[in-house]
């Protein structure tokens, strides 16, 4: 008589049986010297070991459920994300050097990151696993600080912007008026906010006023306020923007558009640190720092007599000139990654970066709208792209493949990448008087690299010298 089948599960093969004396796998992970982080398919953190806490400076309970890019904040996040690459390819990645922006005490951490796909019991992709190891360097390199690519929320690798980053802390700590010049969309208000945030007035308010958006009849009362009875509809006292900014910073955008009558009153604020609201009998103290900005040439306006020279000199104590995006093309990939991370976090999207094809198209564009235009392009791409990499087909019509035959592309978008690079190098050489070392510093490349590109593209200085 045969025995009934056993209800017990079949015994595991010898190779899969766990030695009772072996340590718990969870304890192994918890005590590993490397940071070990797992994420689901939406890049939300599902586990976070002790070493990951120490390396990132973030507690496990604060990390779980968050987007990994928000917690790790590494230089690879975005288009070069290791865990996203491993999940796409289905294979582990090699270790890649990275800088973690938010380590313990807010200090940057040099590290290496590698990743692998995480599969469930059926072999289906469940997420990814990331390994973070602190970089160990010897000698002088160990104490060398990582290169700074940002000041507050301002991101750039451009040599011109790097020079600004070195002086902005000193400018922020001073009490001097600041004049920010630059084309529309270059981030003038972002710089003003960063200066305020690093200043001694950071605890006070930051008040922004667009002087070009208000008619002359309203601008004065908007800035300085009024007393009841000052005019027909003034039934109650109203504090202006200077009063709202008391103890903090007022940002006067489009300062070149204010009318001459108001220029006189603004000059008094800068000279005497006081102003009179409309209908007031006594002056009011102006306890504010003034940061002004414009995309107009104030020096030319002074020559034409439409802008007071004494006001110009009062505003122009510290002057910052922001380069347009077409003069800092090396920042386009960095800014694309930044905006992808921003919109992915805000929208809960699974978009992980931008494809090389789409990026090459953007690199050839001159961006008359500067950084604001690039941000709008990435925001548009998120409407069409829901996961993975943003492709050329997700870009607005002037850039997308679908625009062929429908709309003529701008000349900048029809050039090859080599042609765009050649033009970029020529413009840099011209700006630096054809001095190669100065051009190398601006472009962030070596002398040998510049020499090879000059030979490759047949670039010759004026006169053929």
C-alpha positions as CSV (number, residue, x, y, z in Angstrom):
1,X,0.0,0.0,0.0
2,X,1.4,3.3,-1.0
3,X,1.9,6.1,1.5
4,X,-0.2,9.2,1.0
5,X,1.6,12.2,-0.3
6,X,3.1,14.4,2.4
7,X,1.6,17.8,3.0
8,X,5.0,19.2,4.0
9,X,6.9,21.4,1.5
10,X,9.7,19.5,-0.3
11,X,13.1,19.8,1.4
12,X,15.4,22.5,0.0
13,X,18.4,21.3,-1.9
14,X,21.5,21.1,0.2
15,X,23.0,24.2,-1.5
16,X,19.9,26.3,-0.4
17,X,19.7,25.2,3.2
18,X,20.6,27.9,5.6
19,X,23.3,27.1,8.2
20,X,21.7,27.8,11.6
21,X,25.0,29.3,12.7
22,X,25.1,31.7,9.7
23,X,24.3,35.4,10.5
24,X,21.0,36.8,9.6
25,X,21.2,38.4,6.0
26,X,19.5,41.5,7.4
27,X,22.3,41.9,10.0
28,X,24.9,41.5,7.2
29,X,23.3,44.4,5.2
30,X,22.9,46.5,8.3
31,X,26.6,46.1,9.3
32,X,28.1,46.4,5.8
33,X,30.7,49.2,5.4
34,X,29.1,50.4,2.2
35,X,25.8,52.3,2.0
36,X,23.2,50.0,0.6
37,X,19.9,51.5,-0.6
38,X,17.0,49.7,-2.4
39,X,14.4,51.5,-4.5
40,X,11.2,50.5,-6.2
41,X,10.4,51.0,-9.8
42,X,9.3,54.6,-9.1
43,X,12.7,55.3,-7.4
44,X,11.2,55.5,-3.9
45,X,13.5,54.2,-1.2
46,X,12.4,50.9,0.3
47,X,15.5,50.1,2.5
48,X,18.4,52.2,3.9
49,X,21.2,50.7,5.9
50,X,23.2,52.2,8.7
51,X,26.2,53.1,6.5
52,X,23.8,54.9,4.1
53,X,22.7,57.0,7.1
54,X,26.3,57.9,8.0
55,X,27.4,58.7,4.4
56,X,24.3,60.8,3.5
57,X,23.6,62.3,6.9
58,X,20.0,61.3,6.6
59,X,18.1,59.2,9.1
60,X,16.4,56.0,7.8
61,X,13.0,57.0,8.9
62,X,13.3,60.3,6.9
63,X,14.6,58.5,3.8
64,X,12.1,55.6,3.5
65,X,9.4,56.3,0.9
66,X,11.3,59.4,-0.5
67,X,12.7,59.7,-4.0
68,X,16.3,58.6,-3.9
69,X,17.5,61.7,-5.8
70,X,16.1,63.9,-3.0
71,X,18.0,61.9,-0.3
72,X,21.3,61.0,-2.1
73,X,21.6,64.3,-4.1
74,X,24.6,63.1,-6.0
75,X,26.3,64.5,-9.0
76,X,25.1,61.4,-10.9
77,X,21.4,62.0,-10.2
78,X,19.5,62.7,-13.4
79,X,20.8,61.7,-16.8
80,X,23.7,59.6,-15.3
81,X,21.7,57.9,-12.6
82,X,23.4,54.6,-11.9
83,X,20.3,52.8,-10.6
84,X,18.2,54.0,-13.5
85,X,20.8,52.7,-15.9
86,X,21.0,49.3,-14.3
87,X,17.2,49.0,-14.3
88,X,17.1,49.9,-18.0
89,X,19.9,47.5,-19.0
90,X,19.0,44.7,-16.6
91,X,22.7,44.5,-15.6
92,X,24.9,45.9,-12.9
93,X,26.9,49.1,-13.5
94,X,30.5,49.7,-12.9
95,X,31.5,51.9,-9.9
96,X,31.3,55.6,-10.9
97,X,32.8,58.6,-9.0
98,X,30.3,61.0,-7.6
99,X,29.8,63.8,-5.2
100,X,27.0,63.8,-2.6
101,X,25.8,67.3,-1.9
102,X,24.1,66.7,1.4
103,X,26.5,64.7,3.6
104,X,26.8,65.0,7.4
105,X,26.7,68.6,8.5
106,X,25.8,69.6,5.0
107,X,29.4,68.9,3.7
108,X,29.9,67.5,0.3
109,X,31.1,63.8,0.2
110,X,33.3,62.2,-2.4
111,X,32.1,58.7,-3.2
112,X,31.7,56.0,-5.7
113,X,28.3,54.6,-6.7
114,X,27.4,51.3,-8.4
115,X,24.0,49.8,-8.9
116,X,22.2,46.6,-10.0
117,X,18.6,45.7,-10.9
118,X,16.5,44.2,-8.1
119,X,14.4,41.2,-9.2
120,X,11.5,39.5,-7.4
121,X,11.1,35.7,-7.0
122,X,9.6,35.4,-10.5
123,X,12.6,37.2,-12.0
124,X,10.6,40.4,-12.8
125,X,12.1,43.8,-12.2
126,X,11.0,45.1,-8.8
127,X,13.4,48.1,-8.5
128,X,17.1,48.6,-8.0
129,X,19.9,48.4,-5.4
130,X,22.6,51.0,-5.0
131,X,25.9,50.7,-3.3
132,X,27.7,53.9,-2.1
133,X,31.3,53.8,-0.9
134,X,33.2,56.8,0.5
135,X,36.1,57.8,-1.8
136,X,39.5,57.1,-0.1
137,X,42.2,59.5,-1.4
138,X,45.7,60.0,-0.3
139,X,47.9,63.0,0.3
140,X,46.8,66.4,-0.8
141,X,43.9,65.2,-2.9
142,X,42.1,64.0,0.3
143,X,41.9,67.5,1.6
144,X,41.0,69.1,-1.7
145,X,37.4,70.4,-1.6
146,X,35.1,69.3,-4.4
147,X,34.6,71.8,-7.2
148,X,31.6,74.0,-6.4
149,X,29.0,74.0,-9.1
150,X,26.3,75.9,-7.3
151,X,25.5,78.8,-5.0
152,X,22.2,78.1,-3.3
153,X,19.9,77.1,-6.2
154,X,22.2,78.5,-8.9
155,X,23.8,75.7,-10.9
156,X,26.8,76.2,-13.3
157,X,30.1,74.8,-14.5
158,X,30.8,77.9,-16.6
159,X,34.1,79.6,-15.7
160,X,32.4,83.0,-15.7
161,X,29.7,81.8,-13.3
162,X,32.4,80.0,-11.1
163,X,34.1,83.4,-10.7
164,X,30.8,84.9,-9.5
165,X,30.3,82.0,-7.0
166,X,33.6,82.9,-5.4
167,X,32.6,86.5,-4.7
168,X,28.9,86.1,-4.0
169,X,29.4,85.2,-0.3
170,X,31.3,88.4,0.2
171,X,28.7,90.4,-1.7
172,X,26.0,88.8,0.4
173,X,27.6,89.7,3.7
174,X,28.1,93.4,2.7
175,X,25.4,96.0,3.1
176,X,26.0,97.6,-0.3
177,X,23.4,98.1,-3.0
178,X,23.6,95.5,-5.8
179,X,22.8,96.0,-9.5
180,X,22.3,92.8,-11.5
181,X,22.5,93.0,-15.3
182,X,21.6,90.4,-17.8
183,X,19.1,89.3,-20.5
184,X,15.6,88.2,-19.7
185,X,15.6,84.6,-18.3
186,X,19.2,84.6,-17.0
187,X,18.1,84.2,-13.4
188,X,18.4,87.7,-12.0
189,X,15.8,87.2,-9.3
190,X,17.3,83.8,-8.4
191,X,20.6,85.6,-7.8
192,X,18.9,88.3,-5.7
193,X,17.2,85.7,-3.5
194,X,20.5,83.8,-3.1
195,X,22.3,87.0,-2.0
196,X,19.5,87.8,0.5
197,X,19.6,84.2,1.9
198,X,23.3,84.5,2.6
199,X,23.2,88.0,4.0
200,X,22.7,89.2,7.6
201,X,19.1,90.1,6.6
202,X,18.2,86.5,5.8
203,X,15.8,86.3,8.7
204,X,13.9,89.3,7.3
205,X,11.5,89.3,4.3
206,X,12.5,89.3,0.6
207,X,10.1,91.5,-1.4
208,X,10.2,91.5,-5.2
209,X,8.7,94.3,-7.3
210,X,8.5,94.3,-11.1
211,X,8.8,98.0,-11.8
212,X,8.0,97.4,-15.5
213,X,4.7,95.7,-14.8
214,X,3.0,98.6,-13.0
215,X,1.8,101.9,-14.5
216,X,3.4,105.1,-13.3
217,X,0.3,106.1,-11.4
218,X,0.4,103.0,-9.3
219,X,4.1,102.3,-8.9
220,X,4.7,105.1,-6.3
221,X,1.9,104.0,-4.0
222,X,2.9,100.4,-4.5
223,X,6.5,101.1,-3.4
224,X,5.9,103.7,-0.7
225,X,2.3,103.2,0.4
226,X,-0.1,106.0,1.3
227,X,-2.1,107.6,4.1
228,X,-5.9,107.8,4.3
229,X,-7.1,110.8,2.3
230,X,-4.1,111.0,0.1
231,X,-6.4,110.7,-2.9
232,X,-10.1,110.0,-3.6
233,X,-10.1,106.2,-2.9
234,X,-7.6,106.2,-0.1
235,X,-9.9,105.5,2.8
236,X,-7.4,103.6,4.9
237,X,-3.6,103.7,5.4
238,X,-1.7,101.3,3.2
239,X,1.9,100.2,3.7
240,X,4.0,99.9,0.6
241,X,6.6,97.4,-0.5
242,X,9.4,99.2,1.3
243,X,7.5,98.9,4.5
244,X,6.9,95.2,3.8
245,X,10.6,94.6,3.3
246,X,11.6,96.2,6.6
247,X,14.5,94.4,8.1
248,X,15.1,92.5,4.8
249,X,15.7,93.0,1.1
250,X,13.7,94.6,-1.6
251,X,14.4,93.5,-5.2
252,X,13.5,96.1,-7.8
253,X,13.3,94.2,-11.1
254,X,13.3,96.1,-14.4
255,X,14.7,99.2,-12.7
256,X,15.4,100.8,-16.1
257,X,11.6,101.2,-16.6
258,X,10.8,103.5,-13.7
259,X,9.7,107.0,-14.7
260,X,11.9,110.1,-14.0
261,X,9.5,111.4,-11.3
262,X,9.9,108.3,-9.3
263,X,13.7,108.1,-9.8
264,X,14.0,111.2,-7.6
265,X,12.1,109.6,-4.7
266,X,14.1,106.4,-5.0
267,X,17.3,108.4,-4.9
268,X,16.2,109.9,-1.6
269,X,15.6,106.4,-0.2
270,X,19.2,105.4,-1.1
271,X,20.8,108.6,0.1
272,X,18.8,109.3,3.3
273,X,17.4,105.8,4.1
274,X,13.9,107.3,4.4
275,X,10.8,108.0,2.3
276,X,7.4,109.6,2.6
277,X,4.2,107.7,1.9
278,X,1.7,109.6,-0.3
279,X,-0.1,112.0,2.0
280,X,2.3,111.6,4.9
281,X,3.7,114.5,6.9
282,X,6.7,112.7,8.4
283,X,9.3,110.5,6.7
284,X,9.5,106.8,7.4
285,X,12.8,104.9,8.0
286,X,13.8,102.6,5.1
287,X,15.5,99.7,6.9
288,X,16.0,97.7,3.7
289,X,18.8,96.6,1.4
290,X,18.2,97.4,-2.2
291,X,19.0,94.9,-5.0
292,X,18.0,96.2,-8.5
293,X,18.1,94.4,-11.8
294,X,17.5,95.2,-15.5
295,X,18.0,93.8,-19.0
296,X,18.5,97.3,-20.3
297,X,21.8,99.2,-20.7
298,X,21.5,101.8,-17.9
299,X,24.7,103.5,-19.0
300,X,23.2,104.3,-22.4
301,X,20.0,105.4,-20.7
302,X,22.0,107.8,-18.6
303,X,23.7,109.2,-21.8
304,X,20.3,109.7,-23.3
305,X,19.0,111.5,-20.2
306,X,16.2,109.1,-19.4
307,X,17.9,107.7,-16.3
308,X,19.4,109.8,-13.6
309,X,23.2,109.5,-13.4
310,X,23.2,110.0,-9.6
311,X,20.7,107.2,-9.1
312,X,22.7,105.0,-11.5
313,X,25.9,105.5,-9.4
314,X,24.0,104.8,-6.1
315,X,22.6,101.6,-7.5
316,X,25.8,100.5,-9.2
317,X,27.9,100.1,-6.0
318,X,28.2,96.3,-6.7
319,X,27.5,95.2,-10.2
320,X,26.9,91.6,-11.3
321,X,26.6,90.7,-15.0
322,X,25.0,87.4,-15.8
323,X,26.1,85.7,-19.1
324,X,23.4,84.4,-21.4
325,X,22.9,80.7,-21.8
326,X,24.4,80.7,-25.3
327,X,27.7,81.7,-23.7
328,X,27.7,78.9,-21.1
329,X,26.6,75.9,-23.2
330,X,28.5,73.5,-21.0
331,X,25.7,74.2,-18.4
332,X,22.9,73.0,-20.6
333,X,23.3,69.2,-19.6
334,X,23.6,70.2,-16.0
335,X,20.5,72.4,-16.1
336,X,18.5,69.7,-18.0
337,X,19.3,67.2,-15.2
338,X,18.3,69.8,-12.6
339,X,14.9,70.5,-14.3
340,X,14.2,66.8,-14.9
341,X,14.8,66.1,-11.2
342,X,12.6,69.1,-10.3
343,X,9.6,68.2,-12.4
344,X,9.9,64.4,-11.7
345,X,9.7,65.1,-8.0
346,X,6.9,67.7,-8.3
347,X,4.8,65.5,-10.7
348,X,5.6,62.1,-9.3
349,X,6.9,61.2,-12.8
350,X,9.1,58.2,-13.7
351,X,11.1,60.3,-16.2
352,X,14.8,59.7,-15.4
353,X,16.7,62.0,-17.8
354,X,17.1,63.2,-21.3
355,X,18.4,61.2,-24.3
356,X,21.7,62.1,-26.1
357,X,19.7,62.8,-29.2
358,X,17.4,65.3,-27.5
359,X,20.3,66.9,-25.6
360,X,22.3,67.3,-28.8
361,X,19.4,69.3,-30.4
362,X,19.2,71.5,-27.3
363,X,23.0,72.1,-27.4
364,X,22.7,73.6,-30.9
365,X,20.0,76.1,-29.9
366,X,20.9,79.7,-29.0
367,X,18.2,80.1,-26.3
368,X,17.0,83.7,-26.8
369,X,14.9,83.1,-23.7
370,X,17.9,81.7,-21.7
371,X,17.4,79.5,-18.7
372,X,13.6,80.2,-18.5
373,X,13.2,79.0,-22.1
374,X,15.1,75.8,-21.3
375,X,13.0,75.2,-18.2
376,X,9.8,75.6,-20.3
377,X,11.1,73.1,-22.9
378,X,11.7,70.5,-20.2
379,X,8.3,71.2,-18.6
380,X,6.6,70.7,-22.0
381,X,8.5,67.4,-22.5
382,X,7.0,66.0,-19.3
383,X,3.6,66.4,-20.8
384,X,4.5,63.9,-23.6
385,X,7.1,61.7,-21.8
386,X,5.8,59.7,-18.8
387,X,8.8,57.4,-18.0
388,X,12.4,56.7,-19.0
389,X,14.4,59.3,-21.0
390,X,13.0,62.4,-22.7
391,X,13.5,61.9,-26.5
392,X,13.6,64.3,-29.4
393,X,10.0,63.4,-30.1
394,X,9.0,64.8,-26.7
395,X,10.5,68.3,-27.4
396,X,8.4,71.2,-28.7
397,X,7.9,71.5,-32.4
398,X,10.9,73.5,-33.4
399,X,13.1,70.7,-32.1
400,X,11.1,67.5,-32.5
401,X,11.2,65.1,-35.4
402,X,7.4,65.7,-35.9
403,X,8.1,69.3,-36.8
404,X,9.7,68.4,-40.1
405,X,7.8,70.0,-43.0
406,X,5.5,71.8,-40.6
407,X,7.7,74.6,-39.3
408,X,11.0,75.9,-40.4
409,X,13.6,75.3,-37.7
410,X,15.7,78.2,-36.5
411,X,19.2,78.3,-38.1
412,X,20.9,77.3,-34.8
413,X,18.9,74.0,-34.8
414,X,20.0,73.0,-38.3
415,X,23.7,73.0,-37.6
416,X,25.5,69.8,-36.7
417,X,27.0,69.5,-33.2
418,X,30.5,69.9,-34.7
419,X,29.4,73.1,-36.4
420,X,28.0,74.4,-33.1
421,X,31.1,73.5,-31.3
422,X,33.3,75.2,-33.9
423,X,31.3,78.4,-33.7
424,X,31.3,78.3,-29.9
425,X,35.1,78.0,-29.8
426,X,35.5,80.8,-32.3
427,X,33.3,83.1,-30.2
428,X,35.3,82.3,-27.1
429,X,38.6,83.0,-28.9
430,X,37.2,86.3,-30.1
431,X,36.1,87.3,-26.6
432,X,39.6,86.5,-25.3
433,X,41.5,88.3,-28.0
434,X,42.6,85.0,-29.5
435,X,44.6,84.2,-26.4
436,X,44.5,80.5,-26.0
437,X,45.2,80.1,-22.3
438,X,42.4,82.6,-21.5
439,X,40.1,80.7,-23.9
440,X,41.0,77.4,-22.2
441,X,40.0,78.8,-18.8
442,X,36.7,80.1,-20.1
443,X,35.8,76.8,-21.9
444,X,37.1,74.6,-19.0
445,X,39.4,72.6,-21.4
446,X,43.1,71.9,-21.5
447,X,45.5,73.6,-23.9
448,X,46.0,70.3,-25.8
449,X,42.3,69.8,-26.3
450,X,41.9,73.4,-27.6
451,X,44.9,72.9,-30.0
452,X,43.4,69.6,-31.3
453,X,40.0,71.3,-31.9
454,X,41.5,74.3,-33.6
455,X,43.3,71.9,-36.0
456,X,40.3,69.7,-36.5
457,X,38.0,72.6,-37.4
458,X,40.6,74.6,-39.4
459,X,40.2,77.7,-37.2
460,X,42.6,80.5,-38.0
461,X,42.8,84.0,-36.3
462,X,42.2,87.2,-38.3
463,X,45.0,87.7,-40.7
464,X,45.9,84.0,-40.6
465,X,48.5,84.4,-37.8
